């Protein structure tokens, strides 16, 4: 750590000694996120406990030229919260974790950025309302991180992602000044759409202090099912067929055989381990009759595309088992080998069959163990390569495979990231998806809002 004792003392005076971590053993915990990237130990970790001290912390850091990385729970998968080498400062938002308001009359909520996603969703549900975004990390991820990365989730197909629920933002700029945008009203065109700019900004433009989210009434009826296939192609073609039929399930998730087997080995929930693939599907709505009609159409399409078995959940316990299978996919895969490389190649939904076929080809070409799962209904697949980074030859093949996965996704008119973000991991491919002018425009925008380039330097646009 190279920070001066006087500067560290200033942070301790501002925040309290217990909210400033100086010991290396404490700082090591904030050197990495969930991406497979080299960790960087921050020079200092600070934990503001109020909006006022958050703003003053940012100004103190910026005035002293410290690279600033804002971190919630560190669950992201792109290296977006790995600190900058040298004098990098990590600002933890975990202690800004109050739900300030849940308004049942006007259907909105106001929260601090450190609130856990699942805690917020449960608090909203207790009032009889619904907050749909449900990232796989919801039990530990924070709402500030959800906005910074525009987190998605299983319900994204029908209900949208984080950006579709953000009504307003308050954040601090590089001067420690509070910027307010958006409102608590359904309509608001006051000023620029700065909130839209902050979505997916990955901590490069400012630091959130308050977030305003839209809430909706919950569905009154639902039906969940599992469709079982002898071929991966049949399952992927079903996804395209359901969307082409203009049916929007609440969730439409895909697991290949590798995922099925590792989940079943870990969870023992009765998954069909001989299946080539399964689809986990839920339809919901305001009326049971409409749900039953959509469910019948979905079952017919599943059968037409080759499903050999369709298991409909008969009660809440069976429904929960279906979604337990999906949520356990990544944790189960992660236990199989020392290193888990999880990607989120995303393509137009009609291209899902081609993308699945290409993923299988790539795994075979590079002789890699790969399991694929994901939000197939919105084109967002998670090819997950199981390997050991210590094996240099194997990991070289992994890196070549990842390059090819993104090349294929872009050729299919897809995108580098559906929900994991760009961070460090994908910054080098940004121009390949966009163009040089787009990158230069983004750099100019960033410099205008962060003249010293200290907000999450080295991430997203570099």
C-alpha positions as CSV (number, residue, x, y, z in Angstrom):
1,X,0.0,0.0,0.0
2,X,1.5,3.4,-1.1
3,X,-1.1,5.8,0.3
4,X,0.2,8.4,2.7
5,X,-0.6,8.0,6.4
6,X,-2.1,11.5,6.4
7,X,-4.6,10.6,3.7
8,X,-5.5,7.3,5.4
9,X,-6.1,9.3,8.6
10,X,-8.4,11.7,6.6
11,X,-10.5,8.7,5.5
12,X,-10.6,7.3,9.1
13,X,-11.7,10.7,10.5
14,X,-14.4,11.0,7.9
15,X,-15.8,7.4,8.1
16,X,-14.6,6.1,11.5
17,X,-11.7,3.7,12.0
18,X,-13.9,0.6,11.8
19,X,-15.0,1.6,8.3
20,X,-11.6,1.8,6.8
21,X,-9.7,-1.4,6.0
22,X,-5.9,-1.0,5.9
23,X,-4.6,-4.5,6.8
24,X,-3.6,-6.5,3.8
25,X,-5.4,-9.7,4.9
26,X,-8.7,-7.6,5.1
27,X,-8.1,-6.0,1.7
28,X,-7.4,-9.2,-0.1
29,X,-11.1,-10.1,0.1
30,X,-11.8,-7.3,-2.4
31,X,-9.1,-8.1,-4.9
32,X,-11.4,-10.1,-7.3
33,X,-14.9,-10.8,-8.4
34,X,-16.5,-14.0,-9.9
35,X,-14.6,-13.7,-13.2
36,X,-11.5,-15.8,-13.8
37,X,-9.1,-12.9,-13.9
38,X,-5.9,-12.0,-12.0
39,X,-6.8,-10.4,-8.6
40,X,-5.5,-7.0,-7.6
41,X,-5.4,-6.0,-4.0
42,X,-6.7,-2.5,-3.4
43,X,-4.6,0.0,-1.5
44,X,-7.5,0.9,0.7
45,X,-11.1,-0.3,1.3
46,X,-13.7,2.1,2.7
47,X,-17.3,1.6,3.8
48,X,-19.4,4.8,3.9
49,X,-22.5,4.5,6.1
50,X,-24.5,7.5,4.9
51,X,-25.2,9.4,1.7
52,X,-23.3,12.4,3.1
53,X,-20.1,10.5,3.9
54,X,-20.3,8.7,0.5
55,X,-20.2,12.0,-1.3
56,X,-17.3,13.3,0.8
57,X,-15.4,10.0,0.3
58,X,-15.7,10.3,-3.4
59,X,-14.4,13.9,-3.4
60,X,-11.5,13.1,-1.1
61,X,-10.5,10.2,-3.3
62,X,-10.9,12.1,-6.5
63,X,-9.0,15.2,-5.3
64,X,-6.1,12.9,-4.3
65,X,-6.1,11.1,-7.7
66,X,-7.1,7.7,-6.3
67,X,-8.7,5.2,-8.9
68,X,-12.1,4.4,-7.5
69,X,-13.9,1.1,-7.8
70,X,-17.4,0.8,-6.3
71,X,-18.3,-2.7,-5.0
72,X,-21.5,-4.2,-3.8
73,X,-21.2,-8.0,-3.2
74,X,-18.6,-8.7,-6.0
75,X,-20.8,-11.3,-7.7
76,X,-20.2,-10.0,-11.2
77,X,-18.6,-12.1,-13.9
78,X,-16.6,-9.6,-16.0
79,X,-13.9,-8.2,-13.7
80,X,-15.8,-5.0,-13.3
81,X,-15.0,-4.6,-9.6
82,X,-11.4,-5.7,-9.7
83,X,-9.5,-2.6,-8.4
84,X,-6.8,-0.7,-10.3
85,X,-3.2,-1.6,-9.5
86,X,-1.3,0.8,-7.3
87,X,-3.4,3.3,-5.3
88,X,-6.7,1.7,-6.1
89,X,-9.5,2.5,-3.7
90,X,-12.5,0.2,-3.2
91,X,-15.7,1.9,-1.9
92,X,-18.1,-0.7,-0.5
93,X,-21.8,0.1,-0.5
94,X,-23.0,-2.8,1.6
95,X,-23.7,-0.5,4.6
96,X,-25.9,1.7,2.5
97,X,-28.6,-1.0,2.7
98,X,-31.9,0.6,3.7
99,X,-35.2,0.2,1.9
100,X,-36.4,3.8,2.3
101,X,-39.9,3.4,1.0
102,X,-42.3,0.9,-0.6
103,X,-45.2,2.9,-1.9
104,X,-48.2,0.7,-2.4
105,X,-50.4,3.4,-3.9
106,X,-48.1,4.6,-6.6
107,X,-46.2,1.3,-7.1
108,X,-42.6,2.3,-6.6
109,X,-39.9,1.8,-4.0
110,X,-36.8,3.9,-3.0
111,X,-33.7,2.1,-1.8
112,X,-30.1,2.5,-1.1
113,X,-27.6,0.7,-3.4
114,X,-26.4,-1.9,-0.9
115,X,-29.8,-3.6,-0.5
116,X,-29.6,-7.3,-1.4
117,X,-31.8,-8.1,-4.4
118,X,-33.6,-11.0,-2.7
119,X,-34.3,-9.0,0.5
120,X,-35.8,-6.3,-1.6
121,X,-38.0,-8.7,-3.6
122,X,-39.2,-10.4,-0.4
123,X,-40.0,-7.0,1.2
124,X,-42.0,-6.0,-1.9
125,X,-43.8,-9.3,-2.0
126,X,-44.8,-8.9,1.7
127,X,-46.8,-5.8,0.6
128,X,-48.6,-7.7,-2.1
129,X,-46.6,-6.3,-5.0
130,X,-44.0,-7.7,-7.3
131,X,-40.4,-6.8,-8.3
132,X,-39.7,-9.2,-11.3
133,X,-35.9,-9.0,-12.0
134,X,-34.3,-12.1,-10.5
135,X,-30.6,-12.6,-11.3
136,X,-29.1,-15.9,-10.4
137,X,-27.1,-14.1,-7.8
138,X,-30.1,-12.5,-6.2
139,X,-29.5,-14.0,-2.7
140,X,-26.2,-12.0,-2.4
141,X,-26.1,-9.4,-5.2
142,X,-27.0,-5.8,-4.5
143,X,-29.4,-3.5,-6.3
144,X,-26.6,-1.0,-7.1
145,X,-24.7,-3.7,-8.8
146,X,-27.9,-4.8,-10.6
147,X,-28.3,-1.3,-12.1
148,X,-24.6,-0.9,-12.9
149,X,-24.6,-4.2,-14.9
150,X,-28.3,-4.1,-15.9
151,X,-28.8,-7.5,-14.4
152,X,-31.4,-9.8,-15.9
153,X,-32.7,-13.1,-14.6
154,X,-35.0,-16.0,-15.3
155,X,-38.1,-13.8,-15.7
156,X,-36.5,-11.4,-18.2
157,X,-38.3,-12.9,-21.2
158,X,-41.7,-11.7,-20.1
159,X,-41.0,-9.1,-17.5
160,X,-37.8,-7.4,-18.7
161,X,-34.6,-6.7,-16.9
162,X,-33.4,-4.1,-14.4
163,X,-33.5,-1.2,-16.8
164,X,-37.2,-1.7,-17.3
165,X,-37.9,-1.0,-13.6
166,X,-35.5,1.9,-12.9
167,X,-37.5,5.1,-12.5
168,X,-34.9,7.4,-11.0
169,X,-31.4,7.6,-9.7
170,X,-29.4,9.8,-7.4
171,X,-25.6,9.5,-7.7
172,X,-22.4,11.4,-6.9
173,X,-20.2,12.8,-9.6
174,X,-16.4,13.2,-9.4
175,X,-16.8,16.4,-7.4
176,X,-18.8,14.6,-4.8
177,X,-21.9,16.6,-6.0
178,X,-25.3,14.9,-5.8
179,X,-26.9,14.4,-9.2
180,X,-30.7,13.6,-9.4
181,X,-32.5,12.2,-12.4
182,X,-35.9,10.6,-13.0
183,X,-38.8,10.7,-10.5
184,X,-41.5,8.8,-8.7
185,X,-44.0,9.4,-11.5
186,X,-44.8,7.0,-14.4
187,X,-43.9,9.8,-16.9
188,X,-40.9,12.1,-16.6
189,X,-39.1,14.0,-19.4
190,X,-37.4,16.5,-17.2
191,X,-33.8,17.0,-18.4
192,X,-31.7,14.4,-20.1
193,X,-32.3,10.7,-19.6
194,X,-29.3,10.4,-17.3
195,X,-30.7,7.4,-15.6
196,X,-30.6,5.5,-18.9
197,X,-27.0,6.5,-19.2
198,X,-26.2,5.1,-15.8
199,X,-27.7,1.7,-16.6
200,X,-24.9,-0.7,-17.5
201,X,-22.3,2.1,-16.8
202,X,-20.4,-0.4,-14.6
203,X,-19.2,2.3,-12.1
204,X,-17.5,4.4,-14.8
205,X,-19.6,7.5,-14.6
206,X,-20.6,8.0,-10.9
207,X,-21.6,6.4,-7.7
208,X,-25.2,5.5,-6.8
209,X,-26.7,6.7,-3.5
210,X,-30.4,6.1,-4.1
211,X,-32.5,4.1,-6.6
212,X,-36.2,4.4,-7.4
213,X,-37.8,1.2,-8.8
214,X,-41.1,0.5,-10.4
215,X,-43.2,-2.2,-8.8
216,X,-46.1,-4.2,-10.5
217,X,-49.0,-6.4,-9.3
218,X,-48.0,-10.0,-9.1
219,X,-49.5,-12.6,-11.4
220,X,-52.5,-14.4,-10.0
221,X,-52.1,-17.7,-11.8
222,X,-49.2,-19.8,-13.1
223,X,-48.2,-23.2,-14.4
224,X,-44.7,-24.6,-14.5
225,X,-43.4,-27.6,-16.4
226,X,-40.3,-29.5,-17.5
227,X,-40.0,-30.7,-21.1
228,X,-37.5,-33.6,-21.7
229,X,-35.7,-34.1,-25.0
230,X,-33.6,-36.8,-26.7
231,X,-31.8,-34.1,-28.7
232,X,-30.4,-30.7,-28.0
233,X,-31.6,-29.5,-31.3
234,X,-35.2,-30.4,-30.5
235,X,-35.1,-28.4,-27.3
236,X,-33.5,-25.4,-29.0
237,X,-36.0,-25.5,-31.9
238,X,-38.8,-25.5,-29.3
239,X,-37.5,-22.2,-27.9
240,X,-37.7,-20.6,-31.3
241,X,-41.1,-22.1,-32.0
242,X,-42.6,-20.8,-28.8
243,X,-41.4,-17.3,-29.5
244,X,-42.5,-17.5,-33.1
245,X,-46.0,-18.5,-31.9
246,X,-46.1,-15.1,-30.0
247,X,-46.3,-16.8,-26.6
248,X,-44.3,-15.2,-23.9
249,X,-43.7,-17.5,-21.0
250,X,-42.6,-16.0,-17.7
251,X,-39.5,-18.2,-17.9
252,X,-38.1,-20.4,-20.6
253,X,-34.8,-22.0,-19.5
254,X,-32.5,-24.5,-21.1
255,X,-30.2,-27.1,-19.6
256,X,-28.0,-29.5,-21.6
257,X,-27.1,-33.0,-20.4
258,X,-23.9,-31.9,-18.7
259,X,-25.8,-29.5,-16.6
260,X,-28.6,-32.0,-15.9
261,X,-26.2,-34.6,-14.6
262,X,-24.1,-32.3,-12.3
263,X,-27.3,-30.6,-10.9
264,X,-28.9,-34.0,-10.1
265,X,-25.6,-35.3,-8.6
266,X,-25.6,-32.4,-6.2
267,X,-29.3,-31.8,-5.6
268,X,-31.0,-35.2,-6.0
269,X,-34.2,-33.7,-7.2
270,X,-35.2,-36.3,-9.8
271,X,-33.9,-34.8,-13.0
272,X,-33.8,-37.1,-16.1
273,X,-30.1,-37.6,-16.4
274,X,-30.3,-39.6,-19.7
275,X,-32.0,-36.6,-21.4
276,X,-29.9,-34.7,-24.0
277,X,-31.6,-31.5,-22.8
278,X,-34.5,-30.1,-20.8
279,X,-36.6,-26.9,-21.0
280,X,-37.9,-25.5,-17.8
281,X,-41.0,-23.4,-18.6
282,X,-43.5,-21.3,-16.6
283,X,-46.4,-19.4,-18.0
284,X,-48.3,-16.9,-15.8
285,X,-51.0,-14.3,-16.0
286,X,-54.0,-12.6,-14.4
287,X,-56.5,-15.4,-15.1
288,X,-56.2,-19.2,-14.8
289,X,-58.1,-19.8,-18.0
290,X,-55.6,-17.7,-20.0
291,X,-52.7,-19.4,-18.3
292,X,-54.2,-22.9,-19.1
293,X,-54.6,-21.9,-22.7
294,X,-51.0,-20.7,-23.1
295,X,-49.7,-23.8,-21.2
296,X,-51.6,-26.1,-23.6
297,X,-50.1,-24.3,-26.6
298,X,-46.6,-24.6,-25.1
299,X,-47.0,-28.3,-24.4
300,X,-48.2,-28.9,-28.0
301,X,-45.2,-27.1,-29.4
302,X,-42.8,-29.0,-27.1
303,X,-44.3,-32.3,-28.4
304,X,-44.2,-31.2,-32.0
305,X,-40.5,-30.4,-31.6
306,X,-39.6,-33.7,-30.1
307,X,-40.2,-33.6,-26.4
308,X,-40.6,-37.2,-25.1
309,X,-42.0,-36.2,-21.7
310,X,-43.6,-33.2,-20.2
311,X,-43.8,-33.0,-16.5
312,X,-46.2,-30.4,-15.1
313,X,-45.8,-29.2,-11.5
314,X,-48.8,-30.2,-9.5
315,X,-48.1,-28.1,-6.4
316,X,-45.8,-25.4,-5.0
317,X,-43.2,-28.0,-3.9
318,X,-42.9,-29.5,-7.4
319,X,-42.7,-26.0,-8.9
320,X,-40.0,-25.0,-6.5
321,X,-38.0,-28.2,-7.5
322,X,-38.2,-27.1,-11.2
323,X,-36.6,-23.7,-10.4
324,X,-34.2,-25.2,-7.9
325,X,-32.8,-27.2,-10.8
326,X,-32.1,-24.1,-12.8
327,X,-30.7,-22.0,-9.9
328,X,-28.4,-24.9,-9.0
329,X,-26.9,-25.1,-12.5
330,X,-23.9,-22.8,-11.9
331,X,-23.1,-23.8,-8.3
332,X,-23.2,-27.5,-9.4
333,X,-21.0,-26.9,-12.4
334,X,-18.5,-24.9,-10.4
335,X,-17.9,-27.9,-8.1
336,X,-17.0,-30.2,-11.0
337,X,-13.5,-28.7,-11.8
338,X,-11.1,-26.2,-10.2
339,X,-11.9,-23.4,-12.7
340,X,-15.3,-22.4,-14.1
341,X,-15.4,-20.0,-17.1
342,X,-19.0,-18.8,-17.4
343,X,-19.9,-16.7,-20.5
344,X,-23.2,-15.1,-21.6
345,X,-23.2,-15.1,-25.4
346,X,-26.6,-13.8,-26.5
347,X,-28.2,-14.0,-29.9
348,X,-31.6,-13.2,-31.4
349,X,-34.0,-15.8,-30.2
350,X,-34.6,-17.3,-33.6
351,X,-30.9,-18.1,-33.8
352,X,-30.9,-20.2,-30.6
353,X,-30.8,-23.5,-32.5
354,X,-27.7,-22.4,-34.5
355,X,-26.0,-21.0,-31.4
356,X,-26.5,-24.2,-29.4
357,X,-25.2,-26.3,-32.4
358,X,-22.1,-24.0,-32.6
359,X,-21.4,-24.3,-28.9
360,X,-21.3,-28.1,-29.2
361,X,-19.0,-27.8,-32.2
362,X,-16.6,-25.5,-30.4
363,X,-16.5,-27.7,-27.3
364,X,-15.6,-30.7,-29.5
365,X,-13.1,-28.7,-31.6
366,X,-11.1,-27.6,-28.5
367,X,-11.6,-30.8,-26.6
368,X,-13.2,-29.0,-23.6
369,X,-15.8,-30.0,-21.0
370,X,-18.7,-27.6,-21.5
371,X,-22.1,-27.4,-20.0
372,X,-24.7,-25.0,-21.4
373,X,-27.7,-23.5,-19.6
374,X,-29.4,-20.2,-19.7
375,X,-32.3,-17.9,-20.5
376,X,-33.0,-19.5,-23.9
377,X,-36.3,-17.6,-24.2
378,X,-34.5,-14.3,-24.5
379,X,-31.5,-15.7,-26.5
380,X,-29.1,-15.5,-23.5
381,X,-27.1,-18.7,-23.1
382,X,-24.4,-19.4,-20.5
383,X,-21.8,-21.8,-22.0
384,X,-19.8,-22.9,-19.0
385,X,-16.3,-24.3,-19.6
386,X,-15.0,-26.6,-16.8
387,X,-11.2,-26.6,-16.6
388,X,-8.1,-26.1,-14.5
389,X,-6.4,-22.8,-15.1
390,X,-3.2,-24.2,-13.7
391,X,-3.0,-26.4,-16.8
392,X,-1.6,-23.9,-19.2
393,X,-2.2,-25.9,-22.3
394,X,-5.8,-26.6,-21.4
395,X,-6.4,-23.0,-20.5
396,X,-4.9,-21.8,-23.8
397,X,-7.6,-23.9,-25.5
398,X,-10.2,-22.3,-23.2
399,X,-9.2,-18.8,-24.3
400,X,-9.3,-19.8,-28.0
401,X,-12.8,-21.3,-27.5
402,X,-14.1,-18.2,-25.8
403,X,-12.8,-16.1,-28.7
404,X,-14.7,-18.3,-31.1
405,X,-17.9,-18.3,-29.0
406,X,-18.0,-14.5,-29.3
407,X,-17.1,-14.5,-33.0
408,X,-20.0,-16.9,-33.6
409,X,-22.4,-14.8,-31.5
410,X,-21.6,-11.7,-33.4
411,X,-21.9,-13.4,-36.8
412,X,-25.4,-14.5,-35.7
413,X,-26.2,-10.8,-35.0
414,X,-25.9,-11.3,-31.3
415,X,-24.0,-9.4,-28.6
416,X,-20.9,-9.9,-26.3
417,X,-22.9,-9.8,-23.1
418,X,-26.6,-10.1,-22.3
419,X,-26.3,-9.5,-18.6
420,X,-22.8,-10.1,-17.2
421,X,-21.3,-6.8,-18.4
422,X,-18.0,-5.9,-20.2
423,X,-15.6,-5.0,-17.3
424,X,-12.1,-6.1,-18.1
425,X,-13.0,-9.5,-19.5
426,X,-14.7,-8.3,-22.7
427,X,-13.3,-4.8,-23.3
428,X,-11.0,-6.0,-26.0
429,X,-13.9,-7.1,-28.1
430,X,-16.0,-4.0,-27.9
431,X,-14.9,-2.5,-31.2
432,X,-15.6,-5.8,-32.9
433,X,-19.3,-5.5,-32.0
434,X,-19.6,-1.7,-32.5
435,X,-17.0,0.3,-34.4
436,X,-14.2,2.8,-33.8
437,X,-16.4,5.8,-33.9
438,X,-18.6,4.3,-31.2
439,X,-15.6,3.7,-29.0
440,X,-14.3,7.2,-29.5
441,X,-17.7,8.7,-28.8
442,X,-17.9,6.7,-25.6
443,X,-14.4,7.7,-24.5
444,X,-15.2,11.4,-25.1
445,X,-18.4,11.0,-23.0
446,X,-16.5,9.3,-20.2
447,X,-13.8,12.0,-20.2
448,X,-16.4,14.7,-19.9
449,X,-17.9,13.1,-16.8
450,X,-14.7,11.8,-15.3
451,X,-11.8,14.1,-16.4
452,X,-9.1,12.2,-14.6
453,X,-10.4,8.8,-15.7
454,X,-10.6,7.6,-12.1
455,X,-14.0,6.0,-12.0
456,X,-13.4,2.3,-12.6
457,X,-10.4,3.0,-14.9
458,X,-9.6,0.1,-17.2
459,X,-13.1,-1.2,-17.5
460,X,-15.7,-1.3,-20.2
461,X,-14.4,1.5,-22.5
462,X,-10.5,1.7,-22.4
